[in-house]
């Protein structure tokens, strides 16, 4: 699975390719989006669970 970070204007910022790096170590701003590509069926469930957990954290 590959993760890429895009800005509000859909400008490519960075690949999120360091497995041990925290999200805060990348240039993330309000309105950014993370694009997931080359996802396998096994990873689909993991991404869904991660996004659900992230959504709950953001609602607090």
N, C-alpha and C positions, 0 to 999 in steps of 0.2 A: 504494500500500500504506500502511496506517495501523498504527502501533504504539502500544499502550497499556500502561502499567505498573500492575499490581495487587499489593496486599499479600497477606500470608499469610491474612488474613481476607476475601479477595476484595473488599476496598475499593479503589475506583479511586484511584490516586495521581496519575497524570499521563499526558498524551500525549507520546510521544517524537517530537516533530515538528520538531526543529532538526537539519537534516541534518549540520551540521558539529560538533555537540556530542558529546562522549564519554559513554559510558554512566555513568561515574562522576559526571557533572554532574547526574544525576537522583537522587532519593531512593531508591536501590535498597538493600534489606536482604536478609538471608538469607531464603529462602522466597518471595521475590517472583516473579511470573511476568510474561512479556511476551505480550500477546495481539496476534495479527496478524489484521487484517481487510482487506477489499477487496483481496484478493490476485489478481493476474492470473496466467495460466499461465506467462508469462515470468518472473515473480518467484518462482514456486514453486521452481524449481531453485536460484535464488539463496538463498532462505531455507533450503533443505535443506543447501546447502553451508555456509552461515554457522553453522547449528546444529551441524553435524558438526564444524566447526573449533572452535566454542566448547566443545563436549563434550570434545574432545581437550585443550583448554587447561585445563579444570576438572579433568581427571583427573591432571594433573601435580602 
